Amino acid sequence: MSERAYLLVDAYNVIFALDDLQAILKQGQDAARDYLADKLLAIHDAEDVRVAMILDSRQDSLQSEYPFGKNTFEYLYAPAALTADGVIERIVRRVKNPAKVTVVSNDNLVREATRSAGALAIRPEEVMEWAAACDRRLAQDAARRSAASAREFRNGLNIDF
């Protein structure tokens, strides 16, 4: 069994980098965060990638929340003493196989630290394209399964009613 890939998302950085998410931000940070999570769920489901959206917070310690009830998709709230950027950098530096980690950020310093640790860094636009492609693939798979199960049902029992 191969090691699962990780997607670490500098969530508020991504939200502020994309126009459609900035528009949703007017409804509140939670609305924008949840919209982004809904998009990233396609990557999680289609490619079996573990997703962590890293967010700044005022908490004393690192906090986790599982918005979809799956322990492979989480909101990670950085402690007040450390930014989301710092959490991302620490995770990337400590992971056993950085080649299995993709970091999404529009921050040049975060991307450079990610690359120097051996992980892949991509921009917010790229992750949204990836998510859209995964969403299309999931929809096509669902349509194929639906068509296969919709084939004419034939009762093989010889029963007169």
C-alpha positions in Angstrom: 0.0 0.0 0.0 1.4 3.4 -1.0 1.8 6.3 1.4 -1.0 8.8 1.1 -0.3 12.2 -0.4 -1.0 15.4 1.6 -2.4 18.7 0.5 -1.7 21.6 2.9 -3.6 24.8 2.1 -2.7 28.2 3.4 -6.5 28.8 3.6 -6.9 32.5 4.3 -4.0 33.3 1.9 -5.9 31.3 -0.8 -9.2 33.0 0.0 -7.6 36.5 -0.3 -5.9 35.5 -3.6 -9.0 34.5 -5.5 -11.7 36.9 -6.6 -14.6 34.5 -6.3 -13.6 33.6 -2.7 -13.1 37.3 -1.9 -16.7 37.9 -2.9 -17.9 35.1 -0.6 -15.7 36.5 2.2 -18.3 39.4 2.4 -20.6 36.8 3.9 -17.9 36.0 6.5 -14.7 34.1 7.0 -16.5 30.9 7.8 -18.5 31.1 4.5 -15.3 31.6 2.5 -13.5 28.8 4.4 -16.4 26.4 3.9 -16.7 27.2 0.2 -13.0 26.5 -0.3 -13.4 23.3 1.7 -16.3 22.2 -0.6 -14.1 22.7 -3.6 -11.1 20.9 -2.1 -13.3 17.9 -1.1 -13.3 16.8 -4.8 -9.5 16.4 -4.7 -9.8 14.5 -1.4 -12.4 12.2 -2.8 -11.1 11.7 -6.3 -7.5 11.2 -5.5 -7.5 9.9 -2.0 -5.4 12.9 -0.8 -5.4 13.9 2.8 -6.3 17.6 3.0 -5.4 20.1 5.8 -6.6 23.7 5.5 -4.3 25.7 7.8 -5.9 28.8 9.4 -4.7 31.5 11.7 -6.5 31.7 15.0 -6.3 33.1 18.5 -6.2 29.8 20.3 -3.5 28.9 22.7 -2.7 25.6 21.0 -3.1 23.9 17.7 -6.7 22.9 17.2 -8.3 20.5 14.6 -11.8 20.4 13.2 -13.2 17.8 10.8 -15.9 19.6 8.7 -17.0 16.5 6.8 -16.6 14.0 9.6 -13.6 12.4 7.9 -10.3 12.4 9.8 -8.5 12.8 6.4 -9.9 16.3 5.8 -9.4 18.9 8.5 -9.2 22.5 9.4 -6.0 23.0 11.4 -6.1 26.2 13.5 -2.6 27.6 14.2 -1.9 28.7 17.7 -1.8 32.4 18.3 2.0 32.3 18.9 2.5 30.8 15.4 1.0 31.8 12.1 -0.5 29.4 9.5 2.7 29.9 7.5 4.7 28.7 10.4 2.6 25.6 10.9 2.9 24.7 7.2 6.7 25.1 7.3 7.0 22.9 10.4 4.8 20.2 8.9 6.7 20.2 5.6 10.1 20.1 7.4 9.0 17.2 9.7 7.2 14.9 7.2 9.0 11.7 6.3 8.4 12.0 2.6 8.1 15.6 1.5 7.7 14.5 -2.1 4.2 13.4 -1.1 3.3 16.9 0.1 1.7 19.7 -2.0 1.4 23.2 -0.4 -1.0 25.8 -1.8 -0.1 29.4 -1.1 0.2 32.7 -2.9 3.0 33.6 -0.4 6.4 33.5 -2.1 8.2 32.8 1.3 5.9 29.8 2.0 6.4 28.5 -1.5 10.2 28.9 -1.3 10.3 27.2 2.1 8.1 24.4 0.7 10.3 23.8 -2.3 13.5 23.9 -0.3 12.2 21.1 2.0 11.5 19.0 -1.1 7.7 19.4 -1.3 5.6 20.8 -4.2 4.3 24.3 -4.0 1.4 25.5 -6.2 -0.6 28.7 -6.5 -4.3 29.1 -5.6 -5.4 29.2 -9.2 -3.8 25.8 -9.8 -5.5 24.1 -6.9 -8.9 25.4 -8.1 -8.2 24.0 -11.6 -7.2 20.7 -10.0 -10.4 20.7 -7.9 -12.5 21.4 -10.9 -10.9 18.6 -12.9 -11.5 16.2 -9.9 -15.1 17.4 -9.6 -15.7 16.6 -13.3 -14.1 13.2 -12.9 -16.3 12.4 -9.9 -19.4 13.5 -11.9 -18.4 11.3 -14.8 -17.8 8.3 -12.6 -21.2 8.8 -10.9 -23.0 9.1 -14.3 -21.3 5.8 -15.4 -22.3 4.0 -12.3 -25.9 5.4 -12.6 -26.1 4.2 -16.2 -24.8 0.8 -15.4 -27.4 0.3 -12.6 -30.2 1.7 -14.7 -30.0 -1.1 -17.2 -33.2 -2.9 -17.6 -34.0 -5.0 -14.5 -35.2 -8.5 -15.4 -36.9 -10.6 -12.9 -35.5 -14.1 -13.3 -38.2 -15.7 -11.1 -41.1 -17.3 -12.8 -43.9 -16.1 -10.5 -47.4 -15.3 -11.7 -49.1 -12.5 -9.8 
